[in-house]
Amino acid sequence: GAVVSQHPSRVICKSGTSVKIECRSLDFQATTMFWYRQFPKKSLMLMATSNEGSKATYEQGVEKDKFLINHASLTLSTLTVTSAHPEDSSFYICSAREQGNEQFFGPGTRLTVL
Amino acid sequence: GENVEQHPSTLSVQEGDSAVIKCTYSDSASNYFPWYKQELGKRPQLIIDIRSNVGEKKDQRIAVTLNKTAKHFSLHITETQPEDSAVYFCAASINSGNTPLVFGKGTRLSVIA
């Protein structure tokens, strides 16, 4: 199946710093990618839909100025958590769908904000 | 928008027994229903999916049924093994490239040897 990579896999940062997470589709072009957040023992919650060449669509309750999304090419979307705080600590997972079929997930990024 | 409910939240079965997880969805336009297995700290892995033009699909020990009228779908795992222990998520969406999956809250399955 298609491959989605994500980097970094794990990051620990101090409160107030910004963290950038990259999501790449390695063997297919993804005009749309999705960013999810998963807290411990909880389900995957959609944060935003990332659209190549246009603004991301954010879910209700997700601050667009705090979670900056850039989808500059058909294979790369980035999520930047600005001024991260301990409550932003979570497992962030991106995904992409190939032609409306299976949704492939990246390996996830575990963010810990001290 | 779509809302997916999943039950039970936890499920313990003896090795060799069957496990059933049920989900309901709200949007009648949804036509794609995948099931994912997630192990601790790992990404969700697709184990089976079903589209609205069929009522049942089977892959070895795993089967999924769909009732479009009632808007519910179920995952059936037979002859469970300890390695089946994980969290299982159902999801629903409209089958298009720019539509995200909406997930249920997950079921933690424990298979006791």
Interface residues (C-beta under 8 A of the other chain):
Chain A: T31 T32 F34 K42 S43 L44 M45 L46 T49 N51 F91 I93 S95 R97 E98 Q99 G100 N101 E102 Q103 F105 G106 P107 G108 R110
Chain B: P34 G41 K42 R43 P44 L46 D49 F89 N95 S96 G97 N98 T99 P100 L101 V102 F103 G104 K105 G106
